[in-house]
Every structure is written in C-alpha cells, then in structure tokens.
Amino acid sequence: MPTIEFKLPDIGEGVHEGEIVRWIVPEGAPVQEDEPVVEVMTDKATVEIPAPASGVVSKHLVKEGEVAKVGSVIFVIESEGGGGGAAEPAPAAAREEPAAAAAPPAGGGTAAAVAAPPAPPAAPAATGRKVKAAPATRRLARELGVDLATVTGSGPGGRVRPEDVRAAAARQEAPAAAPEPAAAPAPPPSFPKVAGSREVERVPFRGIRKRTAEAMVRSKYTAPHFSLIEEVDVTELRAVRQKARERGEALGVKVTWLPWIMKAVALGLQEFPQLNSMLDEEAQEILTFHYVNLGIAVDTPRGLMVPVVEDVHLKGVLQLAAEVRDLAQRAREGRIKPEELKGSTFSITNAGNIGGVFATPIINFPNVAILGVHTIRRLPRVMSDDSIEPRDVMMLSISIDHRLVDGADGARFMVRVRELLENPALMLL
C-alpha cells in the first residue's frame, strides 16, 4: 500500500509548534479519511487532526506529551489507495475540541485561540461515548492512571473536571473493605508536621501563558505608561440598569454593568480620538481610528484572552450585553475564532466582580490606552448640599501610552466617561 507521511500543518497564525496531547488512533489500527487521528494543543487552541486518507496508521513519530514543529512528520499512514508522499492538509482540516477554559491583557490578539468548523463525533471511548475534557484534565488523568471513559463529569454538558479525575483516582486507590477490628483505646491526637508538604509541580512555560508574558513585556518596555484614577458615583446608573435588566430578561439577555461602561467609553473616544489610536513605528505614522472596537479582557482557565466587540459606537446596550456574553463564553470554552481576537482600538479589563479597590493595568499593545473597571462599593459621600448619603461608588483606572497621549487629554477623557456614567441620560444625546 502507498505510504503517506503526515506533517503537522500550520493550524493558526503565529503557531510554530504543537504538543501531542493524545493519540486517538493507535499504531496498527485502521482509520477512515477525515476521522480524527491525534489531538494537538498549540498556544492558541486544542484541535483534532484528521486522517488525509483511509488506511492503517502504521507509525507514531511523536510521543504523547512531546512537542512537534509545524512541518515535521508526526505519523505515517499505509493508504488504501492514491499516491504516497507527505500529506499537508489545509489548516481548516483540523477540528477544534472545545477546551474548558473561564484577564492585564496582552496585545492585539496576544492570547488568540484557533477555532474551526464543529468537529464530528470523535472515535468513541471504550464505553461508546465521547469524553468531554480539557487538555489539562486529560493530562491529569494520564498521570493518575484514570480512564476518562469511566468518569462521570460534573461540568456543563457532562464535561469531566480535574476534581472528577482526582475523585476517580482516590476510589481506585481505596483498599477493599476489611472486617472492622475490635475497639481499641483511642490514640492520642496527631498533628501535621510544621514543615508541610514539599511537593513541587512543574508546568512547561508555553501556550497562552507564554504568549501573554511576551506581549506584557513588549507593552511595558515599549510604551511609557502613565495612569489616572477616577471615582464614579453610579447610584443613578444602578436604577437605569435595573430597568434595562428587566427588559433584557424578557429578551433572554443578561445586562451587567459592562455594556454601560463600554457605551460611555465609546462616546468618550469619539470626543478624544487620540486615545483611540496606535503608533506605526516602522512607518513613523500615528493611526487614529474613527470607529471604536473594544477589546474585552476575559479570564479563562487557559489564560488571558481579549476578544473584540466591533463598532461599539453604533450599538445599543442590549446588543452589547448579548455580544459580550457570547464572546466571553466561547473564549472560556476555547471556541473563540482567531479573527475575533484582532482589531481592537481600545481595551477594557474588568476585575470588579472579583475585588480590588483599583489597579493600574498594562496596555493592550498596540492600543495606546486601557481602562480598568473595579468593584462597586456602598460608601458615604458628601452631597452638594453638604448632606451625607450612602452612594454606589466605583473606581475607574486608565493606563495610557505617554508617547501619543498627554496627561491632560487622558484626564479630560476620564472626566467625560465619569459624567456619562453618573448621568446615563446623557448617553442618549
């Protein structure tokens, strides 16, 4: 039979290598054309690589856990027909398996993920069902000797989580029940050693975490940062948001604080476009954008991702709420598309639901500014008539590239955003 040497394809912009997570088809086993053969994890996504032709997988050239370079041969197929040689399918042939994945951002699609058409059912496990699990969960299962096909997942859609794997491993190690011994005097209480555990976990520094780190360093050492903090009274906005939430629930849309902040930022950027720009260092030109595409930092188990909501200046709050929720959900699940992580003109990082009074985020390079959104707290404030009232107070912080934006312009922008959020009716003007 003709021999086909299959090379690891270029499965995403900027991808140079991939880790072999799992061989779906073992050596010597038959495979049909387009059936998944191997699961590969890059710094952008986890994908299943299909067979280029029907035949027998005669040899694996890379072991599970090892890294292969793009263009290197990773397996050989004895084909049932056709010519031999090296097979290099188009990137679209790789099918993504959604990874369970749920924040300061790296620049311009730093933490991109590769998405592809929905995958057909993978080769069934021993139980006849496909196991849903993230690459890290699969690796943990291999290390603990747990067959994922025997584990009942507690995650959404039956997805197997790391705690499910650990519980299964504990059950495997539990000794068989023995007859209860006769009662004995209670031993003296024991306490753990003060020194504690000496376990150290080593994880390769690659993938999204490495790409984020590289972009952070580039941003911090390229753009001279300066920061501003503004206090915002969102008491009036809370009442308006409540009405929007009721309307959103009727349409199946959850309205959070973020869409209002996005709308205020978009309006502010149209008044102060110098914050909605970038520096083309090679051409020595300043590019000022007359549209607003906001990168929204999303905290995922796989690392930081910054999906982009386009044309925010043209959209209403309900539409923004729906789009942000969809992008964030798909980013956490590893289903975000590469093009959805590109083209931001300004970025927002929102840690308000986690905590922290304020922070100074790192710019999402090549943007020239990033807004940090922080926790809303109920605090006493002195009003215009000198009375003291409890108010809903939120801190906003902004980091700006001082090469393109002066401090005064940054301050004027923040004042405008504060005015819009404190008087939400102004957003309609």
N, C-alpha and C positions, 0 to 999 in steps of 0.2 A: 504493500500500500504506500502511496505517496506520503512523504513526511512534511509536516508544517511546523516551522519554528515560530512560536508566537511571541512577539515583542511587546513589552509594556507600552501602551500608547500614551500620547500626550492627552491627559484627561482633564485639562484645565489650564487656564492662563497662569504662567509662572510656576507650574508644577514640574519639578525635575526628578522626583523620586517618589516611591510609594512603599509602604510596609505591607508585606504579605500577612494578612490577618488570619485567613482560614482557607484551606483548600477544600472547596465544595465537592469536587470530583477527585477521588484518589487515583494514584498511578495504577494503570492497568484497567481502569473502568471505562465503559463506553459513554459517549456523550453525543447529544444531538446538536446540530447547528443552532446557534443563538441561546443554548442553555448555559446558565452561569457555571463557570469553572472555578473561579477563585475570587475571594473578597480582598480588596486592596484599600488601604487607608492612606490618603495623602494629607497634606496640611490644609486641604480645603473640603474634603468630603470622604465618605466611605462608599465605595462602588463595587458592584459585582461585574467582573469581566466575563463576557460570553464567549463561547467557542466559535471560531471563524468557519468551522465546517464540522460535519458529522464524522465520527471515527472513535478512536481509542486514545485516551490521554496516556501516552507511553512514559513520560518523564516530567517530574517537577524539578526545575533547575534552581529554585529559591525556596528555602525552608520557611515555615510559619514563624513570624517574628523578625525575619530578616528584611532588609531594605534593598529594593531593586531600583536601578536608574531607568528613566524613560529611554526607550530604545533598546534595552537589553532583553535577551530572550528569557522568558520566565517558565514556559512549559512547551512540550512538544506533543503534537497530535499525529497519530498514524491515520491519515484521512481515508475515507471510503472511496474517494474519487477526486478528480481535479489535480491541479499541478502542485508540486512541492514548493519549498522556499520558506521565506519569512513572512508571517502574517502580521500586518499592521492595520487593524481596523480603525475607523474614524472614532474620535472621542465619544461621539453620540452613542456608539455601541455599548459603552459602559453604562450600567444601570446602577443608580444610587439606591442603597438601602438606607432609609431614614434612620439616623442615629439619634438616640435620646439625648438631646442637647439643650437648657434653660437656662462689658460693660465697662480708666480713661481710654478712649478709643485709639485705634491705630488708623492710619490714614488711608483715605481713598480706596476702600475695599481691602484694607490690610488683612482682615480676617475673613477672606472670601470663602464660600463654600461652593462646590460644584454640584449642580442638580441636573438631572437628566430625566428622560421620559419615565413614567412609572414602570417599575420592574414587574415582569410576570412572576408567578409563584416560583420560588427557588426550589432546588432539589429538596424533597421532604426529608425531615429528620426521621429517626427510627420510629417515632410514634405516628408518622404520616402528617405532621403539621409543621408549618414554618415557624421557627422561633424568632420572636422579635427581641432584639437586644443590641445595645450599643457596643462598639468595638472594645471599649474598656471592660464592659461586663463579660464579653466573650473571653477576653484575655484572663480575667479573674477566674472564670470557670475552668479554663485550661490549667491554670496554676493550681487550683484546688482539686482538680480531678473530677469535676462535676459535669455530667452530661446535661446540657441545656434542654434537650428534648424531654427530660424527665422533671423539669422545674416548672411550676405554675407561677406565672408572672403576676405581680401585684400592681404593675403600672398600667397606664391607659392602653386600652386595646389588648391587654394581656402581655404587655412588654415586660421582659424579665429585668429586674433591677439588681444592683450589686448585693443588696441585703437579702434578696431571694436566693442568690447563689450561696452566700455565706450560711444561710439557714439550712440549705440543702447539704452543704459540706458538713455542718455540725451534726445533722441527722445521720450522715454516712459514718461519721466517726464515733457516734454514740454506741457504747457497748450493749450487748444483749442484756435484757433484764435478768437479774440473778435473784435467787431467794433472799428475802430480807433477813439480815443477820439478827441475832438476838440483841436485845437492847444492851447498850454499854454505857458506862459513865460518860457524860458529856465532856469532850475535850476542852481545854482552855481556849479562849478566843485567840484567833490568829489575825495578824495584820500584815498588809503588804509591805514589802521592803521599801524603805525610803527612796532608794535609788530608782525604782520604777523600771519600766521596760527599756531595752536597749535596741529595739527594732528600728531599722532604717530602711525606708523604701526608696529605691532609685527608679526614676522615670526618665526616659530619653527626652532631651530638650529639643523638640521638633514639633511640627504641625502648627496649629493655630497659635499656641503659646509662643513659639519661636518667632513667627511672623509678626505677632503683636509686639514682642520685645524689640525687634529690629525697627519697626515703624516708630515706636516710642522714642528710641534713641535718636533716630533720624529727625523726628519732630523737635525734640528737646534741644538738640545741638545745632539745628539749622535755624529755627525760628526763635528769636529772642522774645520770651514770654513776659507779659505783664498781666496782672489780674485786678479785677474790680469786684466788689461785693455790694449787692443792693438788697435792702429789706423791702418786702412787698406785703401789703395788707390785702389778703384775698377773701375777706369776710363777705363782701358783696358778690364776688365771683362764686363763692360756695352756694349762695341762693340760686344764682343763674344756672350753675352746673347741675343742681338738683332737678330743676325743670328739664334740662337737657337730658339728664339720665332717664327721667320718666318717659320722655319721647323716644329716646334710644332703645329702651327696653321693649317698647311696642314694635320696634323695627328689628329687634334682635341684635342691637349694637350696645356695647358697654362703653359709656362715656366716662373717662377718667379726667384728671387734671391736665394731662399732657397735651391733648388736642388744642385746648385753650392757649397753653403756653406756645405751642407751635404756631398758632394763628397770630399771636401777638409778636412773636419773633419775625415772622414773615412780613408783617406790616412795618415793623421797625427796620428791617433790612432794606425795604423799598425806600425808606426815608434816608437811611445811612448805608448806601450801597458799597462803601469802601470796606465794610465788614463782610460783604458778600462777594469776595474776590479771591484771587490767587496770584502768585508771582511765578511767571515763566522765567526761570533763571537762565536757561540756555539762550532764549531769545531776548532776555532783558526787557520783558514787557509785563505790565500789570493787566490782568484779565478781570474785568468787572462784569458780573453776571446780572442780567436784567430779569432773571427768574429765580425762584427760590426752591432748591432741592435740599431737604433737610436729612442729614444722616442721624439716625436714632440709635444710640448705643444699646445693645441688648446683652444682658448677662446670661450666658449659656454654660452648661456643664463642660463643654468642649473649649470654652474660652470666649473672649470678646468678639462680637460681630456688630457691624454697623450697617444695617440695611437702610436704603434710601427711599424716602417718600418724595415723589416728584411733584412739582408745581403746587406747592403748599399755598402760595398766594392766591390761587384760583379756586381752592376747595373750601367747603364748609366744615364746621366742627364735627358733624356726624360722619361725614365721609372720611375725614382724617382719623377719627377714632376707629372706624372699621379697618382702614388700611394699616394703621399701626399695629393693631391687634393681630391681623393676618400675617404681617411680615415678622413680628416678634415670635409668633407661634411656630412658623416654619423655620425661623432661624434656630430656635431651641431644638427642633426635631431634625435639624440637618437637611431640610428640604429647600433652603433658600437658593435662588439662582445666582450665578456669578454677576449677571448684569444688574441685579437688584442691590449689589453692594458697591456700585460705582456711581460717580457723577454728583456727589454731594457738593453743595456750595457753602454750607454751614452745618455745624453739628450740635446735637444736644445730648448730654448724658444725664440720666435721671436716676439718682440713688435715693430719692425722697421716701420711697416705700420701704427702704432698708434702715436708714437712720443717718445721723451725722448732721451737725448744725450747718456747716458749709465746707467746701473743698475747692482746690484750685486745679481743675482738670488739665490734662495735656492736650494740646491742639491736635485735631484730626487732620494731619498734614495730607495734602497741600492746602486745606482750608486755612483761613487766617484767623479764625475765632471759633470757640466752642463754649456753649452755655451749660453750666451745671445747675441742676434743679435739686433742691434739698427739702428736708422734712418740714411739713406744716405743723406748727405748734400753736396752742391756745395760750396767749400771753397778754398781760395787762399793758395797755398803751394810753398815753395822754392824748386826748382829742383836742380839736381846735378851740373848744370852749373850756379847756383845762380840766374837763372831767376825765376820769379813768374808766376805761371799759375793757372787757375781755375781747380780744381780736384774734382772728386766724392769721398767723404770720408765717411767711415763707422766705427763706434766703435764696437768692439767685447769685451765682458767681459766673464770671466770664474770664477766660484766658484769651489773650489777643497777641498776634504777631506784630511786634512793635516796628518791624520794617515797613509795613504798609499802613498801619493804623496808629494815629496819635491817641494819647490818653484822653484828651478832651472829647474826641469823637466817640471813643468807647464809652465814656461816661454819659454822653448825650443819648447814645443808643440804649443804654441800660435804664435811663430815666424814662425814655419813651416806652419801653417794654413794661416798666412798672406802672406807668399811667394807664396803659391799656388793660392790664390785669386788674388794677384797682377800680377801674371804671369800664367794665366789659361792654357797656353800650357803645363806647367809642369805636369798638371794632366794626360796628355796622356803618360808620361814616365813610 
